[in-house]
């Protein structure tokens, strides 16, 4: 709940969304941010969460979208080693299920850590395609450098790179 609240505030308080905002949450998971946004968005503001994890999307649909009709969740069939190894679409070929220039906000929290460089480029390009000229893009990134590599090798990092591959 604390992480959801932190990002809910970040996404809505410093720069208010339009009254009829259209929002895309890429990698929504079980809806930790969506849960917070249910109390921040009006019925006229529309949220779409997409994720390759079928169980997460099913839970969010059952527990969030069932209570808030302006919230929807969609499973995407993108290949994801930890979440959807049998996916049928490579991330570098994926297109967001949104029209050009139709979104006021696209956000990806802790997504870039789960995809390779080709997918990162595609997701950023898709964000640019779907955002309105006045729209916002918010994403988190973990940057790896020589110092972080050394900490990982020494077992001194709180993070592991269990599924690390590529750049």
N, C-alpha and C positions, 0 to 999 in steps of 0.2 A: 504493500500500500504506500509506503514512503516513496519508493521510486516512481510509482504511478502519479502520486501527488506532485512530486518535484517536476516531472515533465508536463503534467497537466497545467501547472502554474506557468512554467516556461513557455508553453505553446499558446496560452490564452491571455495572460495578464499584462505582459509588457507591450504587446501589440494586439489589441482586440481583433477578433475575426469579424468579417462582414456578417450581417444578420442572416444571410442565406448561404453561409460558407459551405463549401464542399471540401472534405478532408480525406486524405489517403494516408493510412498507417501501413507502411510496408514492413512485414515481419511482426505482425500484431501479436503473435503467440496466443496466449489465453486471454488477452485483453487487459493486461495490468494498467495500461494507460487509458484504454477505453473506459474501464470502470470509473476512473476519476473523471473523465470527460463527460460521463452521463450527467453529472451535477453541474457542469460548466456550459454545456451546449444546449441551445433551445431546440424545440421540435422542428424549427425551420432550417437548422444547420445539419448537414448530412455527413456522417462518418462512414468510411469503408475501411475495414481492416482486411489485409490479405496475408496469407501465410501458407507454407507448404505442409505444415503439421496438421493432419486431419483431425486428430484428437483435440488439439487446441482450438481449431476453428469450430468444431462441433460443440465444445464446452462454451465458447464465447457466444455462439448463436443461441444456445439453449438458455444461458444465464443472463446475457446482456441484451441481445437483439430481441428476445421475446418480451422484454420489458420496455424497450425503447425502439419503436419502429423506424426511427431515423438513423439507427445504427445497423450496419450489416457487415457480415464476415464472409469471406470467400476463400476456399482452398485453391491454391495455385499449384499446378502440377509441375513445378520446377524441381529439377534434381537437387537434392540436398542430402549430403552424406549422413548427417545425424538425424534429419527430420523426414526425409522423403527419398530414400535411395532408389526407389523404383519410379521416380518421376519421369515424365515423358518429354519435358521441355528443358533444354539447357538454359541456364540463367542468362547467358549472353544473347539468347534469341528471344527472351521473354519481353512482352509488351504489357504495360500496366493496362488493366481493364477500364480505361478512362479515355475520354475524348481529348483531343488537343486543346490546350488553353482552357481547361474546364475546372481546375482545382485552385483553391485558395491556400492550401497548405498540404505539403507532402512531408512526412517525417519517417525516419528510419532510426530507431534507437536500438543499438547493439545488433545491427544487421551485418554491417561490413566485416565483422569478425567471423562471420559464418560463410563468406563467399570469396571466390577468387577474384583476381584483378579484372578479368574480362567482365565478370558480373557487376563489379563495382562501377565500371565505366558505363555499362548498359543501364544500370539503375539510376545513375546520375543523369544520363542522357534522357531516359524516360521521364524523370522528374521534370527536366527542362521542357520536354514536349507537352506534358500534361498541365503544367502550372500556367495560370493566368500571368500576364505581365506584372501584375501587382502581387503575385503569390509568393509564398515563402517556402524554403527548403531547409529542413533541420535534420541533421544526422550526427551520430557520434562515430568517432574513429579511434582506434588504438594504433599508435604509431610504433613500429618496431625499429630499433636502431641497435648499434653495437652494444650499448650499455644494457638494454633490455635483453638482447640475445645472451649476454654473459650471465645476467641474473637468472634467466631461464635454465641455462646449462648448469648453474650452480644449485638449482633448486631453491633460489631465494625469491622467486616471484610468487605472488598469490595466485597467478594465472598459470594455466597449462595450455599447451597448444596441441591438444589431443588429436584434432583433425587437421592439423596444419598441412598445407600443400601449396605448391605454386608460389607466386610472388607475395 
